[in-house]
Amino acid sequence: MADSRDIILRCYAYRAGSTFRGECIDLDLLVERDSLPDVVRALSEAVVGYVDTANEQGWVDQLIPRPSPVSRRLKYHWLTFPPRFRRFLGGLVETDHIVSLSDGHASVA
């Protein structure tokens, strides 16, 4: 039977000028696209690709988590706290990707 476990990864998306950026602060991943749905999809694909590769190579314990630089983690915490101020920030989308590792592959919930 294959080892199976869930990992919660903190990710978010925001407007950056005329584009959108999506970041996963627990894997140091950053994507940029023209629309919010595109950036969310690209970030999900990047997360799954990263986790799949780490899992296939047997490097999960060494590469997950791989925290972003302090400045980007601070930005995440600043933008997500406190919740009552989110309406003033505009364009922020928070997501916690729950990545399931099973049978050598990752899936995002």
Chimera marker file (.cmm) of the C-alpha trace (Angstrom):
<marker_set name="trace">
<marker id="1" x="0.000" y="0.000" z="0.000" r="1" g="1" b="0" radius="0.5"/>
<marker id="2" x="1.332" y="3.454" z="-0.963" r="1" g="1" b="0" radius="0.5"/>
<marker id="3" x="2.058" y="6.128" z="1.620" r="1" g="1" b="0" radius="0.5"/>
<marker id="4" x="-0.645" y="8.811" z="1.551" r="1" g="1" b="0" radius="0.5"/>
<marker id="5" x="-0.744" y="12.150" z="3.352" r="1" g="1" b="0" radius="0.5"/>
<marker id="6" x="-2.251" y="15.614" z="2.992" r="1" g="1" b="0" radius="0.5"/>
<marker id="7" x="-0.232" y="18.816" z="2.998" r="1" g="1" b="0" radius="0.5"/>
<marker id="8" x="-1.839" y="22.240" z="3.400" r="1" g="1" b="0" radius="0.5"/>
<marker id="9" x="-0.067" y="24.919" z="1.352" r="1" g="1" b="0" radius="0.5"/>
<marker id="10" x="-0.810" y="28.637" z="1.758" r="1" g="1" b="0" radius="0.5"/>
<marker id="11" x="-1.395" y="30.342" z="-1.563" r="1" g="1" b="0" radius="0.5"/>
<marker id="12" x="-3.004" y="33.572" z="-2.684" r="1" g="1" b="0" radius="0.5"/>
<marker id="13" x="-3.577" y="35.701" z="-5.775" r="1" g="1" b="0" radius="0.5"/>
<marker id="14" x="-3.672" y="39.463" z="-6.216" r="1" g="1" b="0" radius="0.5"/>
<marker id="15" x="-3.761" y="42.162" z="-8.863" r="1" g="1" b="0" radius="0.5"/>
<marker id="16" x="-0.348" y="43.575" z="-9.801" r="1" g="1" b="0" radius="0.5"/>
<marker id="17" x="-0.889" y="46.464" z="-12.177" r="1" g="1" b="0" radius="0.5"/>
<marker id="18" x="-2.614" y="45.136" z="-15.281" r="1" g="1" b="0" radius="0.5"/>
<marker id="19" x="-1.897" y="41.478" z="-14.482" r="1" g="1" b="0" radius="0.5"/>
<marker id="20" x="-2.535" y="39.038" z="-11.664" r="1" g="1" b="0" radius="0.5"/>
<marker id="21" x="0.035" y="37.188" z="-9.594" r="1" g="1" b="0" radius="0.5"/>
<marker id="22" x="-0.410" y="33.977" z="-7.686" r="1" g="1" b="0" radius="0.5"/>
<marker id="23" x="1.996" y="32.856" z="-4.988" r="1" g="1" b="0" radius="0.5"/>
<marker id="24" x="2.465" y="29.756" z="-2.895" r="1" g="1" b="0" radius="0.5"/>
<marker id="25" x="4.500" y="30.909" z="0.083" r="1" g="1" b="0" radius="0.5"/>
<marker id="26" x="5.123" y="27.357" z="1.280" r="1" g="1" b="0" radius="0.5"/>
<marker id="27" x="6.796" y="26.253" z="-1.980" r="1" g="1" b="0" radius="0.5"/>
<marker id="28" x="8.270" y="29.568" z="-3.171" r="1" g="1" b="0" radius="0.5"/>
<marker id="29" x="6.227" y="29.482" z="-6.381" r="1" g="1" b="0" radius="0.5"/>
<marker id="30" x="5.087" y="32.593" z="-8.251" r="1" g="1" b="0" radius="0.5"/>
<marker id="31" x="3.018" y="32.802" z="-11.447" r="1" g="1" b="0" radius="0.5"/>
<marker id="32" x="1.701" y="35.781" z="-13.389" r="1" g="1" b="0" radius="0.5"/>
<marker id="33" x="-1.200" y="35.805" z="-15.853" r="1" g="1" b="0" radius="0.5"/>
<marker id="34" x="-3.664" y="38.249" z="-17.452" r="1" g="1" b="0" radius="0.5"/>
<marker id="35" x="-6.751" y="37.107" z="-15.537" r="1" g="1" b="0" radius="0.5"/>
<marker id="36" x="-7.576" y="35.846" z="-12.071" r="1" g="1" b="0" radius="0.5"/>
<marker id="37" x="-8.952" y="32.474" z="-13.263" r="1" g="1" b="0" radius="0.5"/>
<marker id="38" x="-5.814" y="31.945" z="-15.369" r="1" g="1" b="0" radius="0.5"/>
<marker id="39" x="-3.486" y="32.731" z="-12.464" r="1" g="1" b="0" radius="0.5"/>
<marker id="40" x="-5.379" y="30.406" z="-10.099" r="1" g="1" b="0" radius="0.5"/>
<marker id="41" x="-5.234" y="27.607" z="-12.691" r="1" g="1" b="0" radius="0.5"/>
<marker id="42" x="-1.521" y="28.205" z="-13.396" r="1" g="1" b="0" radius="0.5"/>
<marker id="43" x="-0.675" y="28.257" z="-9.696" r="1" g="1" b="0" radius="0.5"/>
<marker id="44" x="-2.578" y="25.015" z="-9.104" r="1" g="1" b="0" radius="0.5"/>
<marker id="45" x="-0.689" y="23.407" z="-11.997" r="1" g="1" b="0" radius="0.5"/>
<marker id="46" x="2.639" y="24.712" z="-10.650" r="1" g="1" b="0" radius="0.5"/>
<marker id="47" x="1.886" y="23.353" z="-7.178" r="1" g="1" b="0" radius="0.5"/>
<marker id="48" x="0.935" y="19.913" z="-8.496" r="1" g="1" b="0" radius="0.5"/>
<marker id="49" x="3.949" y="19.810" z="-10.827" r="1" g="1" b="0" radius="0.5"/>
<marker id="50" x="6.344" y="20.773" z="-8.047" r="1" g="1" b="0" radius="0.5"/>
<marker id="51" x="4.905" y="18.307" z="-5.552" r="1" g="1" b="0" radius="0.5"/>
<marker id="52" x="4.746" y="15.508" z="-8.142" r="1" g="1" b="0" radius="0.5"/>
<marker id="53" x="8.395" y="16.026" z="-9.060" r="1" g="1" b="0" radius="0.5"/>
<marker id="54" x="9.534" y="16.163" z="-5.427" r="1" g="1" b="0" radius="0.5"/>
<marker id="55" x="7.502" y="13.037" z="-4.682" r="1" g="1" b="0" radius="0.5"/>
<marker id="56" x="8.730" y="11.097" z="-7.737" r="1" g="1" b="0" radius="0.5"/>
<marker id="57" x="12.365" y="11.917" z="-6.877" r="1" g="1" b="0" radius="0.5"/>
<marker id="58" x="11.909" y="10.997" z="-3.218" r="1" g="1" b="0" radius="0.5"/>
<marker id="59" x="12.682" y="14.546" z="-2.090" r="1" g="1" b="0" radius="0.5"/>
<marker id="60" x="9.409" y="15.441" z="-0.335" r="1" g="1" b="0" radius="0.5"/>
<marker id="61" x="11.019" y="15.739" z="3.092" r="1" g="1" b="0" radius="0.5"/>
<marker id="62" x="13.795" y="17.971" z="1.717" r="1" g="1" b="0" radius="0.5"/>
<marker id="63" x="11.710" y="20.201" z="-0.597" r="1" g="1" b="0" radius="0.5"/>
<marker id="64" x="8.325" y="20.504" z="1.109" r="1" g="1" b="0" radius="0.5"/>
<marker id="65" x="8.009" y="23.014" z="2.560" r="1" g="1" b="0" radius="0.5"/>
<marker id="66" x="10.372" y="25.364" z="0.716" r="1" g="1" b="0" radius="0.5"/>
<marker id="67" x="9.410" y="28.739" z="2.186" r="1" g="1" b="0" radius="0.5"/>
<marker id="68" x="9.381" y="31.915" z="0.115" r="1" g="1" b="0" radius="0.5"/>
<marker id="69" x="11.695" y="34.760" z="1.095" r="1" g="1" b="0" radius="0.5"/>
<marker id="70" x="10.685" y="36.554" z="4.287" r="1" g="1" b="0" radius="0.5"/>
<marker id="71" x="9.487" y="39.635" z="2.388" r="1" g="1" b="0" radius="0.5"/>
<marker id="72" x="6.945" y="37.606" z="0.388" r="1" g="1" b="0" radius="0.5"/>
<marker id="73" x="5.750" y="35.706" z="3.471" r="1" g="1" b="0" radius="0.5"/>
<marker id="74" x="5.300" y="38.996" z="5.305" r="1" g="1" b="0" radius="0.5"/>
<marker id="75" x="3.273" y="40.328" z="2.364" r="1" g="1" b="0" radius="0.5"/>
<marker id="76" x="0.993" y="37.283" z="2.542" r="1" g="1" b="0" radius="0.5"/>
<marker id="77" x="0.439" y="37.751" z="6.273" r="1" g="1" b="0" radius="0.5"/>
<marker id="78" x="-0.090" y="41.498" z="5.886" r="1" g="1" b="0" radius="0.5"/>
<marker id="79" x="-2.695" y="41.004" z="3.146" r="1" g="1" b="0" radius="0.5"/>
<marker id="80" x="-4.542" y="38.235" z="4.955" r="1" g="1" b="0" radius="0.5"/>
<marker id="81" x="-4.690" y="39.767" z="8.440" r="1" g="1" b="0" radius="0.5"/>
<marker id="82" x="-7.038" y="40.952" z="9.819" r="1" g="1" b="0" radius="0.5"/>
<marker id="83" x="-9.937" y="39.674" z="7.724" r="1" g="1" b="0" radius="0.5"/>
<marker id="84" x="-12.169" y="42.686" z="8.343" r="1" g="1" b="0" radius="0.5"/>
<marker id="85" x="-9.760" y="44.859" z="6.318" r="1" g="1" b="0" radius="0.5"/>
<marker id="86" x="-9.837" y="42.659" z="3.200" r="1" g="1" b="0" radius="0.5"/>
<marker id="87" x="-12.508" y="44.814" z="1.577" r="1" g="1" b="0" radius="0.5"/>
<marker id="88" x="-10.010" y="47.698" z="1.492" r="1" g="1" b="0" radius="0.5"/>
<marker id="89" x="-7.385" y="45.626" z="-0.277" r="1" g="1" b="0" radius="0.5"/>
<marker id="90" x="-9.409" y="44.702" z="-3.365" r="1" g="1" b="0" radius="0.5"/>
<marker id="91" x="-8.591" y="41.825" z="-5.661" r="1" g="1" b="0" radius="0.5"/>
<marker id="92" x="-7.159" y="39.496" z="-3.027" r="1" g="1" b="0" radius="0.5"/>
<marker id="93" x="-8.039" y="35.832" z="-3.261" r="1" g="1" b="0" radius="0.5"/>
<marker id="94" x="-6.845" y="33.442" z="-0.570" r="1" g="1" b="0" radius="0.5"/>
<marker id="95" x="-6.615" y="29.747" z="-1.155" r="1" g="1" b="0" radius="0.5"/>
<marker id="96" x="-5.224" y="26.916" z="0.871" r="1" g="1" b="0" radius="0.5"/>
<marker id="97" x="-4.278" y="24.160" z="-1.530" r="1" g="1" b="0" radius="0.5"/>
<marker id="98" x="-4.682" y="20.779" z="0.084" r="1" g="1" b="0" radius="0.5"/>
<marker id="99" x="-2.285" y="18.540" z="-1.767" r="1" g="1" b="0" radius="0.5"/>
<marker id="100" x="-2.792" y="14.808" z="-1.416" r="1" g="1" b="0" radius="0.5"/>
<marker id="101" x="0.224" y="12.604" z="-2.049" r="1" g="1" b="0" radius="0.5"/>
<marker id="102" x="-0.802" y="9.130" z="-3.048" r="1" g="1" b="0" radius="0.5"/>
<marker id="103" x="0.615" y="6.455" z="-5.355" r="1" g="1" b="0" radius="0.5"/>
<marker id="104" x="3.486" y="8.722" z="-6.356" r="1" g="1" b="0" radius="0.5"/>
<marker id="105" x="1.295" y="11.583" z="-7.597" r="1" g="1" b="0" radius="0.5"/>
<marker id="106" x="-0.108" y="14.793" z="-6.181" r="1" g="1" b="0" radius="0.5"/>
<marker id="107" x="-3.632" y="16.113" z="-6.477" r="1" g="1" b="0" radius="0.5"/>
<marker id="108" x="-4.978" y="19.488" z="-5.372" r="1" g="1" b="0" radius="0.5"/>
<marker id="109" x="-8.256" y="19.720" z="-3.518" r="1" g="1" b="0" radius="0.5"/>
<link id1="1" id2="2" r="1" g="1" b="0" radius="0.2"/>
<link id1="2" id2="3" r="1" g="1" b="0" radius="0.2"/>
<link id1="3" id2="4" r="1" g="1" b="0" radius="0.2"/>
<link id1="4" id2="5" r="1" g="1" b="0" radius="0.2"/>
<link id1="5" id2="6" r="1" g="1" b="0" radius="0.2"/>
<link id1="6" id2="7" r="1" g="1" b="0" radius="0.2"/>
<link id1="7" id2="8" r="1" g="1" b="0" radius="0.2"/>
<link id1="8" id2="9" r="1" g="1" b="0" radius="0.2"/>
<link id1="9" id2="10" r="1" g="1" b="0" radius="0.2"/>
<link id1="10" id2="11" r="1" g="1" b="0" radius="0.2"/>
<link id1="11" id2="12" r="1" g="1" b="0" radius="0.2"/>
<link id1="12" id2="13" r="1" g="1" b="0" radius="0.2"/>
<link id1="13" id2="14" r="1" g="1" b="0" radius="0.2"/>
<link id1="14" id2="15" r="1" g="1" b="0" radius="0.2"/>
<link id1="15" id2="16" r="1" g="1" b="0" radius="0.2"/>
<link id1="16" id2="17" r="1" g="1" b="0" radius="0.2"/>
<link id1="17" id2="18" r="1" g="1" b="0" radius="0.2"/>
<link id1="18" id2="19" r="1" g="1" b="0" radius="0.2"/>
<link id1="19" id2="20" r="1" g="1" b="0" radius="0.2"/>
<link id1="20" id2="21" r="1" g="1" b="0" radius="0.2"/>
<link id1="21" id2="22" r="1" g="1" b="0" radius="0.2"/>
<link id1="22" id2="23" r="1" g="1" b="0" radius="0.2"/>
<link id1="23" id2="24" r="1" g="1" b="0" radius="0.2"/>
<link id1="24" id2="25" r="1" g="1" b="0" radius="0.2"/>
<link id1="25" id2="26" r="1" g="1" b="0" radius="0.2"/>
<link id1="26" id2="27" r="1" g="1" b="0" radius="0.2"/>
<link id1="27" id2="28" r="1" g="1" b="0" radius="0.2"/>
<link id1="28" id2="29" r="1" g="1" b="0" radius="0.2"/>
<link id1="29" id2="30" r="1" g="1" b="0" radius="0.2"/>
<link id1="30" id2="31" r="1" g="1" b="0" radius="0.2"/>
<link id1="31" id2="32" r="1" g="1" b="0" radius="0.2"/>
<link id1="32" id2="33" r="1" g="1" b="0" radius="0.2"/>
<link id1="33" id2="34" r="1" g="1" b="0" radius="0.2"/>
<link id1="34" id2="35" r="1" g="1" b="0" radius="0.2"/>
<link id1="35" id2="36" r="1" g="1" b="0" radius="0.2"/>
<link id1="36" id2="37" r="1" g="1" b="0" radius="0.2"/>
<link id1="37" id2="38" r="1" g="1" b="0" radius="0.2"/>
<link id1="38" id2="39" r="1" g="1" b="0" radius="0.2"/>
<link id1="39" id2="40" r="1" g="1" b="0" radius="0.2"/>
<link id1="40" id2="41" r="1" g="1" b="0" radius="0.2"/>
<link id1="41" id2="42" r="1" g="1" b="0" radius="0.2"/>
<link id1="42" id2="43" r="1" g="1" b="0" radius="0.2"/>
<link id1="43" id2="44" r="1" g="1" b="0" radius="0.2"/>
<link id1="44" id2="45" r="1" g="1" b="0" radius="0.2"/>
<link id1="45" id2="46" r="1" g="1" b="0" radius="0.2"/>
<link id1="46" id2="47" r="1" g="1" b="0" radius="0.2"/>
<link id1="47" id2="48" r="1" g="1" b="0" radius="0.2"/>
<link id1="48" id2="49" r="1" g="1" b="0" radius="0.2"/>
<link id1="49" id2="50" r="1" g="1" b="0" radius="0.2"/>
<link id1="50" id2="51" r="1" g="1" b="0" radius="0.2"/>
<link id1="51" id2="52" r="1" g="1" b="0" radius="0.2"/>
<link id1="52" id2="53" r="1" g="1" b="0" radius="0.2"/>
<link id1="53" id2="54" r="1" g="1" b="0" radius="0.2"/>
<link id1="54" id2="55" r="1" g="1" b="0" radius="0.2"/>
<link id1="55" id2="56" r="1" g="1" b="0" radius="0.2"/>
<link id1="56" id2="57" r="1" g="1" b="0" radius="0.2"/>
<link id1="57" id2="58" r="1" g="1" b="0" radius="0.2"/>
<link id1="58" id2="59" r="1" g="1" b="0" radius="0.2"/>
<link id1="59" id2="60" r="1" g="1" b="0" radius="0.2"/>
<link id1="60" id2="61" r="1" g="1" b="0" radius="0.2"/>
<link id1="61" id2="62" r="1" g="1" b="0" radius="0.2"/>
<link id1="62" id2="63" r="1" g="1" b="0" radius="0.2"/>
<link id1="63" id2="64" r="1" g="1" b="0" radius="0.2"/>
<link id1="64" id2="65" r="1" g="1" b="0" radius="0.2"/>
<link id1="65" id2="66" r="1" g="1" b="0" radius="0.2"/>
<link id1="66" id2="67" r="1" g="1" b="0" radius="0.2"/>
<link id1="67" id2="68" r="1" g="1" b="0" radius="0.2"/>
<link id1="68" id2="69" r="1" g="1" b="0" radius="0.2"/>
<link id1="69" id2="70" r="1" g="1" b="0" radius="0.2"/>
<link id1="70" id2="71" r="1" g="1" b="0" radius="0.2"/>
<link id1="71" id2="72" r="1" g="1" b="0" radius="0.2"/>
<link id1="72" id2="73" r="1" g="1" b="0" radius="0.2"/>
<link id1="73" id2="74" r="1" g="1" b="0" radius="0.2"/>
<link id1="74" id2="75" r="1" g="1" b="0" radius="0.2"/>
<link id1="75" id2="76" r="1" g="1" b="0" radius="0.2"/>
<link id1="76" id2="77" r="1" g="1" b="0" radius="0.2"/>
<link id1="77" id2="78" r="1" g="1" b="0" radius="0.2"/>
<link id1="78" id2="79" r="1" g="1" b="0" radius="0.2"/>
<link id1="79" id2="80" r="1" g="1" b="0" radius="0.2"/>
<link id1="80" id2="81" r="1" g="1" b="0" radius="0.2"/>
<link id1="81" id2="82" r="1" g="1" b="0" radius="0.2"/>
<link id1="82" id2="83" r="1" g="1" b="0" radius="0.2"/>
<link id1="83" id2="84" r="1" g="1" b="0" radius="0.2"/>
<link id1="84" id2="85" r="1" g="1" b="0" radius="0.2"/>
<link id1="85" id2="86" r="1" g="1" b="0" radius="0.2"/>
<link id1="86" id2="87" r="1" g="1" b="0" radius="0.2"/>
<link id1="87" id2="88" r="1" g="1" b="0" radius="0.2"/>
<link id1="88" id2="89" r="1" g="1" b="0" radius="0.2"/>
<link id1="89" id2="90" r="1" g="1" b="0" radius="0.2"/>
<link id1="90" id2="91" r="1" g="1" b="0" radius="0.2"/>
<link id1="91" id2="92" r="1" g="1" b="0" radius="0.2"/>
<link id1="92" id2="93" r="1" g="1" b="0" radius="0.2"/>
<link id1="93" id2="94" r="1" g="1" b="0" radius="0.2"/>
<link id1="94" id2="95" r="1" g="1" b="0" radius="0.2"/>
<link id1="95" id2="96" r="1" g="1" b="0" radius="0.2"/>
<link id1="96" id2="97" r="1" g="1" b="0" radius="0.2"/>
<link id1="97" id2="98" r="1" g="1" b="0" radius="0.2"/>
<link id1="98" id2="99" r="1" g="1" b="0" radius="0.2"/>
<link id1="99" id2="100" r="1" g="1" b="0" radius="0.2"/>
<link id1="100" id2="101" r="1" g="1" b="0" radius="0.2"/>
<link id1="101" id2="102" r="1" g="1" b="0" radius="0.2"/>
<link id1="102" id2="103" r="1" g="1" b="0" radius="0.2"/>
<link id1="103" id2="104" r="1" g="1" b="0" radius="0.2"/>
<link id1="104" id2="105" r="1" g="1" b="0" radius="0.2"/>
<link id1="105" id2="106" r="1" g="1" b="0" radius="0.2"/>
<link id1="106" id2="107" r="1" g="1" b="0" radius="0.2"/>
<link id1="107" id2="108" r="1" g="1" b="0" radius="0.2"/>
<link id1="108" id2="109" r="1" g="1" b="0" radius="0.2"/>
</marker_set>
